[in-house]
């Protein structure tokens, strides 16, 4: 499982979210794919006005600013025993 961060080149909030995400101990070792929101029409239409947008395992975690509580919830949900 991995994070996806929809971003745009030169986006200060996006860089801040990526940095804040990397600083969370619970996220160490989890890959982050940084995706240019403008590369595909669908993603631009869906997330273009909300960037940065953070997903984990394909599910929305937060947008605009990093929400550490939502990150913890997403990680806990996917780490629970089956």
N, C-alpha and C positions, 0 to 999 in steps of 0.2 A: 504494500500500500504506500501511497505517496501523496504529497501535497501538489496542487496545481495553483499557481498564482497568475491570474489574468492581469496583465500589466500593459504598459505602453512606454516606449522609449522616452526617457526624460521625465518620467513621472516621479516626483519627489515622494509622494505618499506611498507609491509602490515600493520604492527603495527602502523607505522607512519600515513598511510592513515586512519586507523580506529580512531586514536586519533584526527587527523585533522578534520575528519568528525564530530565527537562528539563535537568539539569546535565550529562548525558553529551554530549560534542561530536558523537558519531556519530549522535545522534538528532535533532539540530537540523533543523528543517524538515519533520519527519515528523509528521503530525497524530496526535493522541491523542483518541479518543472515550472519555469517561468515562460509564459505563453503570451505572445503579442496579441492582444485582443483584436487588433485591426487586420490580422491575417485572413480571417474568414468572416464572411458577411453575417453568418449566424451568431458567432460569438460577439461581434461588434454590436449587433442589434440587442443581444441579450444582456451583455455586461458593459458595453462601451461607456455608459454614463455612471457606472457604479465602481469603476476601478479605484483601487485594487480590489480584486475579488479572490478570496481564498477558498479552495475546495479541498476536501480530504476524501480520498477514495470515491471521487466523483460527486460528493455531496457538499453543498454550501456550508461553510463554517462562518464566515463573516465578510464584510466588505467595508471599504472606507478606511477604517483603522483596525488594527489587530485587537481581537477580543480574547485574551488568554483563557477566560472561563469557557468560551465556546470551543477553543482548541482543545482544552482538557476534556470537555464533554465528548467531542468527536473521537479523540484518542481512546477514551474509556469505553465508548460504545463499540468500537472496532476491536478492542483488546479483550472484551468480555468472553468468558468461556462459552462454547457452543453446546 
